[in-house]
Amino acid sequence: MLQKQKKSQPKMVIAQVLPALKQGGAERGTIEIASALQKEHIENYVISSGGSMVKELAQIGVEHITLPMQTKNPFKIWKNAKLLEAVLKKKKITLVHVGSRAPAWSVKLACHRLNIPYIATFHGLYGLSPKVLKKPYNRVMTQGKVVIAVSRFVEKHIIEQYGITPQKVRCIPCGADMKQFNRENISETALNQLMKKYHISQNKPIVVLVGRLSPIKGHLLLLNAIRQMKNQNFTLLFIGGNPKGDYEEKLRVALHQLPSSVDFHMFALSSDQMPLGYALADICVQPTLVPETFGCSMLEAQAMGCVVVAAAHGGALELIDAGKTGFLFQPGDVNALAMRLDAVLNLTPHKRKQIGEKAKKAARSNYSIQKMCDKTIAVYREVLGIKS
């Protein structure tokens, strides 16, 4: 009797597609997944219109294929689908992972023609207005085999707004580089140089707001809250670049009204310098006026052992166990923020350190890059029917 041959498993050859490889959370995640795939000896490629991060792919031995995926022009999206189809066929891709809407349309068309599955990651909520245009345009992100949401907040939004079943969604939170965002790996020399450069005093608590200087990030809300606080003897840092236009003028007016006891400094740091910014902070404030889909800056701060005070919406509700690993306040409420900051500043340094340590432990246990990559690769295997 002939022995039955064992059925071979499908081959895994992955292509990640995104508009470009410039600085950003989605781009960083793409590099991290590509690196994890390389370590597992899984053939993979990244397809985009290029950018400064392409060199990082070369360093880990992953081929970047340049196609004009950044375009939102409908005709060019259709043309890109033809170009993409040729690439997928040549490289014998078995699964495509796309992270943005415009290239997702090209991916959908190319994959349909080649009968290749694709999955998509929702990094943001995307606008829904006008519904007659936006929802159909966004919906392409839900039409692959699986949808990845970067938080429970985003998962809930996808299910409610696009009517897909919960079984189709996989929640895979973003991860932080726990080696980079580690207080023990901070150079004291570099930290002292930064403090000297911006004349930052070591004799006062330091409150930091990290984020681009945009109205939705809540800088004005924080400045207004400080004017109402009882404890006004601290240093305030805005890390995120220079404001522009009308917002710059509004910030200047609000900064002029800060109490004289509050030392203020505003500067930008490159991504590799950001651990230094968090290392300065006793308290990291995230007073966003609109919900963060996840909150990478909050996670990075927690990984560094900072006490985070954040608006109670979006990803903050998942990252912060109120009173234990950080603190929350009613979004947009100046009085609530002032009271919360006063209360945190009144804690003893020992108590603040205890909360920071709990936050660090939770961040490292639940939100590492390794965990994010492992879960993503597990989805690839699931879609392709490959056993671990």
C-alpha angles and dihedrals in degrees: 000000000000116000113243111248117241112245111243119233121247115267118251114225111158131200119190113201127195136149098258143339101242125128114301145106096266091047092049090051090052091055091047093051091046089052092048091050090051091052089054090048091243114152110240143162137194120219121196143120089270135244145169094308095061089090089062089059090052090052092058094042099251118139117235117208115202117221127151093256093148094076122108093188107122094219092049091046088056090047090049089055089061092048091046092048090057092050094047090049094047094048093042092233114191099186134023124205114196127189106189140046105241095052089040089069091055089045092051093052095044095045092048091055093049096037091237121147120238134193130196136210121218104215092169141018095248121212119286099196126128088028093197089066110020102049095052089046092050094044093078087077089064098047100079125090093272136011119216117208120197093216142009086254091060091042091056091048093051094050094045099042102038101032097231121149119261088236090069095056126082117193109216112167120212117261134223126223099253092194093054095041096052121119090211090062095053117114109234088205092056090045092051091047091053092049091048092048093056097031092241114176121229091203097076135057111262121226115194133193112194119195145085113295098257128136092243092060092071103238092142091047090055093047091051091048092052090058088060097046124109093212107059099155104106144090120260122204127189108197113187116078135275126320121238138209123348092349090061091056093048090051092049091054093048092046090052088058095054115120112262090238090067112085111210133198131170125193144136128245129196117244092259090052095051095095086064090056092053091044088061093054129097089175128021114202124202106181097165116172093210124044118270110231088223115337111233093179090055091050092048091050091050091049087056091052097252123151106242123208110190143169108265101245141083120006093350089076089061098042099045127062096199114243092003109060098010143325137273134202136188108280114255093006110131094190093049091051092047092051093046094050091047090052094049093046089051091058115101116257087246092056092047089050091051091053091046091052092051090050091049092050092049092047093050093045097048112021112042122138089240092058092048092050094045092052092047094050089047088058090051089054092046093053093046093044093240118152117226 
